Amino acid sequence: MSNTIDFNVAFYFVPRAFRPAKPRSFGITEIRAPYYNTFGTRHLQDVFDVAGQWVDGIKWAGGSFALVPPEQVRAFSDIAHENDAYVSSGGWLETVLRYGGDAVDHYLAEAKGVGFDVIEISAGFIMLPTSGLERLVEKVVKAGLKAKPELSIQIGSGGDSGEAELAAETKKDTGDLVDRGRRALDAGASIIMIESEGITENVLEWNTSAAASIINGLGLQNVMFEAADGPVFEWYIKNYGNEVNLFVDHSQILQLEGLRQNIWGNTSTWGRVINPAPST
């Protein structure tokens, strides 16, 4: 169970479950940039100084970057890149789409200018056909950026809608999500983000069968689950191991990584997260 990667951590003599060094292609941890919590570059630098080994990317949620001076957005990107982390937009392209193709082109150009690496294409609020999703993926890739479609089984997901509002909208078919995800990957998407609404958020009971169908249909490495709640990311690791890709709040990095490496846990995960290092 010992880790063969020479991470710079205290008490490294204690064995831990295998974690690859960055840049990682599995076991990715993406964290939220300023949104629910407002913070600046000094705070972000502190986060990377303390836990940068475990942060693979940062994501600006809900168009929050459009409320910040461009030099500040660029400064966030610079800090992330200096720490071998990528920068992703969150859902906002669906807002830009309402203003036509020229606005989308301008958006992608400015995204590159402020240092974004990944563009999320969220389909939670818009009635976007799969063919349209494919064309957007191709446009993003052609612009020299990585495309990350965000798919959901819940109509209206991706915002701050309440449980009753979402329940009134009903859910989508999981098989449809898997088909859309496959076609998006074939069109050049780097990874598929899975919204938590309808699975582990704003539901009376977790829809664990949906998560299983998505993983089995698209492959563990090809999906990232929104899991900004301790019991949720623990459930994913308990059921799918420490190689599952997760999006969490920046305040949860060490809690999540401690679980990934098997140095802590609760009654159901204590000492049970195992991953042998590959042979060299």
Protein Blocks (a to p, Z undefined) as FASTA:
>chain_A
ZZfbdcddehklpgcddddddddfehiacddddfkbccdfklmmmmmmmmmmmpcbdcde
hhlmmmccfklmmmmmmmmmmnopacddddfklmmmmnojklmmmmmmmmmmnopabdcd
dfklbccdfklmmmmmmmmmmnopacdddddfbehihiacdfklmmmnopadfklmmmmm
mmmmmnopabdcddfehplgopfbdcfklmmmmmmmnopklpccdffbfklmmmmmmmno
jkbccdddfklmmmmmmmmnopaccfklgopaccddddZZ
